[in-house]
């Protein structure tokens, strides 16, 4: 069982995609300068965590990462 993120439309965008098709983000959900991502499509350290709780929490972390940059607190998923 599993899911595959729909990121085909991002292939020529210049955004980093991992081998599984997820958008590669750093610990604060930042993808590129001025670009953040959250939810099922996000891959952190080569791993996606598709679950509604992570989507909500990543959204908060992504907003803080966008607003606070390097001083933002890293997203720590709840296992």
C-alpha positions in Angstrom: 0.0 0.0 0.0 1.1 3.5 -0.5 0.6 6.7 -2.4 2.6 8.5 -5.1 2.7 12.3 -4.9 1.5 14.1 -8.0 4.6 16.2 -8.7 4.9 15.7 -12.5 3.9 19.3 -13.0 7.0 20.4 -11.0 9.6 18.5 -13.0 10.8 21.5 -14.9 10.3 24.0 -12.1 13.8 23.7 -10.7 12.5 22.6 -7.3 14.3 19.6 -5.8 12.4 16.4 -6.1 13.6 13.1 -4.5 13.6 9.7 -6.3 10.1 8.9 -4.9 8.7 12.1 -6.5 8.4 14.0 -3.2 9.4 17.7 -3.0 12.7 17.7 -1.0 12.5 20.1 1.9 14.8 21.0 4.8 14.1 20.6 8.5 12.0 23.8 8.4 9.9 22.7 5.3 11.8 25.2 3.1 12.4 24.0 -0.5 14.1 27.0 -2.1 14.5 30.7 -1.2 10.9 32.0 -0.7 9.4 28.6 -1.3 8.1 26.2 1.4 6.0 23.0 1.2 3.8 21.0 3.5 1.7 17.9 3.4 1.9 14.5 1.7 4.2 15.8 -1.1 7.0 16.8 1.3 10.1 14.6 1.6 12.4 15.4 4.4 15.7 13.5 4.6 14.4 11.2 1.8 11.3 10.2 3.6 7.6 11.3 3.2 5.1 11.1 6.1 1.7 11.2 4.4 -0.7 11.7 7.3 -3.2 14.5 8.0 -1.5 15.4 11.3 1.8 16.0 9.6 0.1 18.1 6.9 -1.3 20.4 9.6 1.9 20.6 11.6 4.1 21.0 8.5 1.9 23.8 7.4 2.7 25.7 10.6 6.4 24.9 10.4 6.5 25.9 6.7 4.8 29.3 7.6 7.4 29.9 10.4 10.2 28.8 8.0 9.0 31.3 5.4 8.6 34.1 7.9 11.6 33.5 10.2 14.2 31.9 7.8 17.2 30.4 9.5 15.9 31.3 13.0 12.8 29.1 12.5 12.4 26.1 14.7 12.8 22.8 12.8 9.7 20.6 12.3 9.8 17.5 14.4 7.2 15.0 13.4 5.3 13.2 16.1 5.8 9.5 15.5 
